[in-house]
Amino acid sequence: QVQLVESGGGLVQAGGSLRLSCAASGRTFSSFALGWFRQAPGKDREFVSTLSRSGGTTYYADSVKGRFTISRDNAKNTVYLQMSSLKPEDTAVYYCAATYYSGNTDARNYHSWGQGTQVTVSS
């Protein structure tokens, strides 16, 4: 199992930016594909972005495409989510997760999850 810890969330105004980080430990980081999901109160967990083990292939939800960028630094065992042009509808708890299979947008295929970090975007 891999342990994941998110950080970088906070309160920002609409149009602002945040950079989320997810630090991993417990297993070889580069052996996993990684993704970001989010969940707003009363809503289902929603796919945000994912990238391959090598970091060469990325996928984004339509709602964040062009505004968010996912990346990974295997040397630092860390995956990032750079969020720009934030909107109030981006408000949610953001989770990073790991899977053995690249390109997954279904949360059910991720076996390890972080505790989440709150992102709040005000109008």
BELTAMO-V877203 format. One record per residue. N is the residue number from 1. RES is the residue in one small letter. PHI is phi in whole degrees, -180 to 180 (* if undefined). NEAR is the number of other C-alpha atoms within 10 Angstrom. Layout:
N_RES_PHI_NEAR / N_RES_PHI_NEAR
//
This chain:
1_q_*_11 / 2_v_-114_18 / 3_q_-97_17 / 4_l_-125_23 / 5_v_-131_18 / 6_e_-88_23 / 7_s_-155_19 / 8_g_104_16 / 9_g_-71_18 / 10_g_168_14 / 11_l_-105_14 / 12_v_-136_18 / 13_q_-84_14 / 14_a_-54_17 / 15_g_93_14 / 16_g_-82_14 / 17_s_-133_18 / 18_l_-142_18 / 19_r_-121_16 / 20_l_-91_22 / 21_s_-124_22 / 22_c_-136_25 / 23_a_-95_19 / 24_a_-116_22 / 25_s_-153_13 / 26_g_104_9 / 27_r_-146_12 / 28_t_-66_12 / 29_f_-59_23 / 30_s_-69_17 / 31_s_-83_15 / 32_f_-114_20 / 33_a_-83_23 / 34_l_-129_33 / 35_g_-146_33 / 36_w_-119_27 / 37_f_-130_22 / 38_r_-143_22 / 39_q_-145_19 / 40_a_-92_16 / 41_p_-55_9 / 42_g_76_6 / 43_k_-114_9 / 44_d_-74_9 / 45_r_-64_17 / 46_e_-120_18 / 47_f_-67_22 / 48_v_-115_24 / 49_s_-164_26 / 50_t_-151_30 / 51_l_-145_23 / 52_s_-74_23 / 53_r_-59_21 / 54_s_-81_15 / 55_g_83_18 / 56_g_-86_9 / 57_t_-126_14 / 58_t_-127_16 / 59_y_-138_18 / 60_y_-136_20 / 61_a_-65_15 / 62_d_-58_11 / 63_s_-69_12 / 64_v_-118_17 / 65_k_-59_12 / 66_g_90_12 / 67_r_-114_14 / 68_f_-108_20 / 69_t_-135_18 / 70_i_-102_24 / 71_s_-154_22 / 72_r_-141_23 / 73_d_-126_14 / 74_n_-65_16 / 75_a_-64_8 / 76_k_-101_10 / 77_n_53_16 / 78_t_-138_20 / 79_v_-116_26 / 80_y_-123_22 / 81_l_-133_23 / 82_q_-87_15 / 83_m_-115_19 / 84_s_-127_17 / 85_s_49_15 / 86_l_-66_23 / 87_k_-120_18 / 88_p_-54_15 / 89_e_-71_13 / 90_d_-81_20 / 91_t_-61_20 / 92_a_-179_22 / 93_v_-87_18 / 94_y_-103_27 / 95_y_-120_26 / 96_c_-100_31 / 97_a_-152_28 / 98_a_-123_28 / 99_t_-142_23 / 100_y_-82_16 / 101_y_-120_14 / 102_s_-76_20 / 103_g_79_18 / 104_n_-81_21 / 105_t_-108_19 / 106_d_-93_12 / 107_a_-60_17 / 108_r_-66_8 / 109_n_-91_14 / 110_y_-100_19 / 111_h_-100_12 / 112_s_-131_15 / 113_w_-135_22 / 114_g_-82_20 / 115_q_-84_14 / 116_g_96_22 / 117_t_-136_21 / 118_q_-80_19 / 119_v_-119_22 / 120_t_-124_20 / 121_v_-116_20 / 122_s_-94_16 / 123_s_-74_11
//
